[in-house]
Amino acid sequence: MQKTILSIIALTLFGLANAQINSSGACPSPAAQSNFNLTAYMGTFYEYAKYPSALEGNSKCVKAVHTQPSENVMHTVDTLVDPTTNESSDYGANATQISSGKFTIYFPGEVTPTSFSVLSTDYVSYAVLYTCEPASGNTHNTWIWIFTRERVPSAATVAKAKNVVSSSGFDLSPLTVTDQSNC
């Protein structure tokens, strides 16, 4: 089964077309990280937790590797493992920083770009990413990701990232922890 992953950043971002977190009203507009340093953000992040996504499913060992091919551009390669087949898949995309911590990303074969924000990162231990897209009627779909520099982060790192999620006005209960064992 083919899976689509957004990363960037995150990173990397995953499964935007089939969100499972749908809410009424317009998309919230939480602040992105001010004075975002794209160069410091480069390197490997591991997906610690995310809002559920139908396309990503229960993939394990999810990671995003970011490189910076030019000043305001980030290239991301997301890797995930299907737990039923143990097969690994890689997906790459380029994201352009449009303002501090805010990006537009084009996926191969897609005509319409997607945007996402880095809500917060300390560059050395965690990053929290967010995107939202209007859905049918007066509703929207929300995606949140917590990425960490360590495959198995410390409790303090997880607490710091979860605090960003909740202080940005988002519910922690939909977060599902990504299996990073036997990777």
C-alpha positions in Angstrom: 0.0 0.0 0.0 1.4 3.3 -1.0 1.5 6.0 1.7 2.0 9.7 1.4 3.9 11.6 4.0 4.5 15.2 4.5 7.4 16.1 6.5 9.2 19.2 6.9 10.1 19.9 8.5 9.0 18.4 8.9 8.3 17.9 8.5 7.7 17.1 7.9 3.8 16.7 7.2 1.9 13.6 6.7 -1.4 12.6 5.1 -2.9 16.0 4.5 -5.6 14.8 2.3 -7.2 12.4 4.8 -7.1 14.0 8.2 -9.1 12.3 11.0 -9.3 15.4 13.2 -12.1 17.5 11.9 -13.5 20.5 13.8 -16.1 23.2 13.1 -15.3 26.7 12.1 -12.3 28.2 10.4 -8.7 27.1 10.8 -7.0 28.5 13.9 -4.0 30.8 13.4 -1.5 30.0 16.1 1.8 32.0 15.9 4.7 30.4 14.2 8.1 30.5 15.8 9.6 34.0 15.5 13.2 34.5 14.4 13.1 30.9 13.0 16.6 29.8 12.0 16.3 27.5 9.0 20.0 26.5 9.1 19.8 25.4 12.7 16.7 23.3 11.9 18.6 21.1 9.4 19.3 17.5 10.2 17.3 14.5 11.4 14.1 14.6 13.4 12.1 11.6 14.5 8.3 11.6 14.7 7.4 11.3 18.4 3.7 11.8 18.1 1.0 13.1 15.7 -2.6 13.7 15.2 -4.0 10.6 13.3 -3.8 10.5 9.5 -5.4 7.9 7.4 -2.6 7.9 4.8 0.2 7.5 7.3 -1.8 4.9 9.3 0.2 3.2 12.0 3.6 3.6 10.3 6.6 3.1 12.5 10.1 4.4 12.6 9.1 7.7 11.0 11.9 10.2 10.5 12.5 13.3 8.5 15.9 14.4 7.2 16.2 18.1 6.3 18.8 19.7 4.1 19.0 23.3 2.8 19.6 23.5 -0.9 19.2 27.3 -0.9 18.6 30.3 1.4 14.9 29.9 2.1 14.3 26.4 0.8 14.3 23.1 2.8 14.4 19.7 1.2 12.9 17.0 3.3 13.1 13.2 2.9 10.6 11.4 5.1 11.1 7.7 5.8 8.5 5.4 7.3 8.2 1.7 7.9 5.0 -0.3 7.3 4.7 -2.4 10.5 2.9 -5.3 8.7 5.4 -5.7 5.9 8.5 -4.1 7.5 9.0 -2.3 4.2 10.5 1.1 4.2 9.3 4.0 2.0 10.9 7.4 1.4 9.1 10.6 0.3 10.8 13.8 -0.6 9.5 17.4 -1.0 10.8 20.9 -1.1 9.4 23.6 1.2 9.9 27.3 0.8 10.0 29.5 3.9 7.5 32.4 3.3 7.9 34.0 6.7 9.5 33.2 10.0 8.6 29.5 10.7 5.9 29.4 7.9 6.4 27.3 4.8 4.8 26.4 1.5 5.4 22.9 0.3 4.9 21.3 -3.1 4.7 17.5 -3.3 5.7 15.7 -6.4 2.7 15.5 -8.8 0.6 18.0 -6.8 -0.4 21.3 -8.4 -1.6 23.0 -5.2 0.9 23.7 -2.5 0.2 23.0 1.2 1.4 25.3 4.0 2.6 24.4 7.5 4.1 26.2 10.4 6.8 25.4 12.9 5.0 26.4 16.1 8.1 26.0 18.2 11.6 24.4 18.2 14.7 24.6 20.3 16.6 23.1 17.3 18.4 20.6 19.5 15.6 18.5 21.1 12.1 19.0 19.6 10.0 20.7 17.0 6.2 21.1 16.9 4.6 21.4 13.4 1.0 22.4 12.5 -1.1 22.7 9.4 -4.8 23.1 8.8 -7.0 23.1 5.7 -10.6 24.0 5.3 -12.9 21.0 4.7 -16.5 20.7 3.6 -19.0 23.1 5.0 -17.8 25.2 7.9 -15.2 22.8 9.1 -11.4 22.3 9.0 -8.9 19.5 9.3 -6.0 19.9 11.7 -2.6 18.1 11.8 -0.1 18.4 14.6 3.3 16.7 14.8 5.9 16.4 17.6 9.3 15.7 16.3 12.4 15.1 18.4 16.1 14.8 17.7 16.3 11.5 19.6 14.5 8.4 18.5 13.5 7.9 22.1 13.3 11.4 23.7 13.5 12.3 27.4 10.4 12.9 29.4 11.5 16.6 29.8 11.6 17.0 26.0 8.2 15.4 25.5 6.7 17.6 28.2 8.2 20.7 26.6 6.7 19.8 23.2 3.3 18.9 24.6 3.3 22.2 26.5 3.7 24.0 23.1 0.7 22.0 21.7 -1.6 22.8 24.6 -0.5 26.4 25.0 -1.2 26.9 21.3 -4.8 26.0 22.0 -4.7 22.4 20.7 -6.0 19.2 22.4 -3.4 16.7 23.4 -5.8 13.7 23.5 -5.7 13.0 19.7 -1.9 12.7 19.7 -0.8 9.1 19.0 2.8 8.1 19.8 4.8 6.8 16.9 6.5 3.4 17.4 10.2 4.0 17.1 11.3 0.5 18.3 13.3 -2.0 16.2 14.0 0.6 13.5 
